[in-house]
Amino acid sequence: MVQAFIMIEADTGRAEALQETVRELGGVAEANVVAGDYDVIIEAEAEEVYDVIGAVATEIRSFGDVVDTKTYICLE
């Protein structure tokens, strides 16, 4: 099992709506609105690294409220 943290920069005023949307995606263990450079942090789990990358590239980045993402794969 692979664990990752995905940081999302959202359009202004759209963080809470985006949080609710991403919570419904498969593999999302938790999603929180945060203060700082990014607006939402997702804790994701998947069988393979490529599953996490695919989720970011295809699903999360396709949402209109997403400005930018950064993905951090846990090494342990």
Order of alpha helices (4+ residues) and beta strands (2+ residues): beta-alpha-beta-beta-alpha-beta
